[in-house]
Amino acid sequence: MPIFIVDYSSPNVIVRSWRPGIRVTKDMVIHVALSRKKLPPKTSRHILRGISVPRIDMPLCYLI
């Protein structure tokens, strides 16, 4: 599976919610991940401000 590593503590990594009325923070995302739980679908939205994400060409069959 292709990955892209960023410094999650960077102010250029922004976390918001896709869902109205729900506030999501980086600390919340980290806490849920470390507890091996999951947030409901479409809860967190990650914005990478000023960070260039490299293009990764990978056939879909490799990801299944």
Secondary structure in CASP SS format (residue, H / E / C, confidence):
PFRMAT SS
TARGET T0000
AUTHOR 0000-0000-0000
METHOD secondary structure of the structure
MODEL  1
M C 1.00
P C 1.00
I C 1.00
F C 1.00
I C 1.00
V C 1.00
D C 1.00
Y C 1.00
S C 1.00
S C 1.00
P C 1.00
N C 1.00
V E 1.00
I E 1.00
V E 1.00
R E 1.00
S E 1.00
W C 1.00
R C 1.00
P C 1.00
G C 1.00
I C 1.00
R C 1.00
V C 1.00
T C 1.00
K H 1.00
D H 1.00
M H 1.00
V H 1.00
I H 1.00
H H 1.00
V H 1.00
A H 1.00
L H 1.00
S C 1.00
R C 1.00
K C 1.00
K C 1.00
L C 1.00
P C 1.00
P C 1.00
K C 1.00
T C 1.00
S E 1.00
R E 1.00
H E 1.00
I E 1.00
L E 1.00
R C 1.00
G C 1.00
I C 1.00
S C 1.00
V C 1.00
P C 1.00
R C 1.00
I C 1.00
D C 1.00
M C 1.00
P C 1.00
L H 1.00
C H 1.00
Y H 1.00
L C 1.00
I C 1.00
END
